Amino acid sequence: MPLTRLPGLDALGALVGTEVATSDWVDVLQSRIDAFADATDDHQWIHVEVDRARRESPFGGPIAHGFLTLSLLAHMADIAFAFDGVGMGVNYGFDRLRFTDPVPAGSRVRAHFVLAACDAIAGGMQITWDVTVEREGATKPAVVARWLTRRYFGSA
């Protein structure tokens, strides 16, 4: 999907309530799951022990950590949209977050970004996103979240 260019922060109000972007598909390969396990010291067997997960897991094989899928939001946002006239952005947190369906190793996921709110803060804007992460071929989303970010005025 092409990168969606969003207007400056002052013009965001007109987009509240609309889906402003959908990311391209992102591969969630076993190598990515293993690297995430190493980075976070979360080596739960359902994620990293492929043979055991195939034998014993109710999911039929290894699955991505929920926090791995969540951490891909920043990347999916970067490949889905960009703001004009924004110097930097930071994560501010989540008002709601659910891991609603597993992401098996080898899956592809993408995120849909609905602008839920935008509120002025000192030097920028607090932006609230309703995000749905879908897994290719699945009927249920993998993640649903209300994500709060802050973007600050300046040159990108």
N, C-alpha and C positions, 0 to 999 in steps of 0.2 A: 504494500500500500504506500502511496506517496506520503511524505511528511506533511502534516497539516500545520500551516502557519497561523498562529493565533495573534490577534491584534494586541497592542499594548495593554498593559494591565487596566488602564482606565476604561477600556472599551469592553471588558469581559462581561459586564453585567447583562448585556444583550444576549449572551449565550447560556445563561443559567437555565437549567432544565433540559438542555440538549446534549446529545452525544456528540462530542466535538472531535473524537478521533478513535481509531482502532489501530492497534499495533500490527505489525507483521507477525507471522508465526515465529516462535522461538523454540528451538530443540531442547528437550530436557533428556539428555543422554546419560547413560550410567557414569561416564567419565565426569560429567558435571556434578552429578550426585555425590560421587566419591570425593571430588575436590571440595565440595561444600562440607561434607562430613569431616574432612581433614581440617578445613578452616575453622570449624565450630566445635571440633572434638565431640561431635554427635555421630557415633558409629553404630547406632541401633541396627540390628541385623536386618530389619525389614527394608532398610535403605541400601546397605552395602554388601550383604552376603547373598549374592545372586542365587546360588544353588539352593541354599536354605530357604530363601524367600519363595522360590518356585515350589518347593516341597511343602512348606509350613504356613506361609502367609495366606490369609483369606483373599488377598488381592491377586494371587497367582504369579507373583514375581515382585521384584523390588519396586518401591515407589519413592518419589522425591519427598524430601522433608517439606512439610508445610511452609516452614520459614524460607526454604530455598525458593519455592514458588512465589512467596511474598516478596523476597528480595529481588526477584526479577522485575517487579513493578517499575523500579527506577529505570532500568534498561528499556522496558517496553514503552514507558513514557517518552524516553529520549528518541526512540525510533518512530513514535507516533505523532508527536507534535513538538513545536518550538514556539516560544514567545518572541515577539518583536520588542526590543528595548528593555530586556531583562538582564540584569547583571549576574545574578546568582539565585539559586533556589536551595531550600533545605526541607528535609522531612520534618514535620511537626508532630505527627502521630496518627492514631486511628481512633475514630469514635466507635466503630463497629468493625469486627473482623471475624470471618468464619471460613474454615477450611471445609468446604461442603462435599468434596469428592476427591479421591486420591488421583495423583498424577503418576502413572506407571512409567518406569524408565523407558526411554524411546519415544515418548509422547511429544507432541507439539502443543504449545499453549500460545494464546494471544489475549490481550486485554482490551476491553471497551471502556472508554473514559467519558462519563457523563459529568458535566460541570454542575455541581449541586449548589454551590454558593461561592461568593467572593466578597471578602470584607477588607476594607482598608486597614492597614497597620502602619506603624511608623516606618517610612521608607519603602513601602511596598504593599503587598496584598496577601492575605491568607486565602488560599484556594482550597475548597472542599470538593473532592471527587468521589462520586459513586463509581466504583470500579468492579467490573466483573471479569474474572479470568476464565476463559473457556478452554477446554481441552478438545483438540480436533477429534471429531467423531463421537464425542460424549453428549449425552442429553442433559446432563446436570453441570453447572459451573463448578470449577475446582476451588475458586476463591470468590467471595463477595466481601467488599470492604468499603468503608467510608474513610477515605484517606485525606489527611490534612497536610497541605504543603504551604510553604511560604516562599514567595518570589519577591525579589527586591529590584527596584529601579536601577538602571545603569546600563552600560554597554555589555553585550554578551561576550 
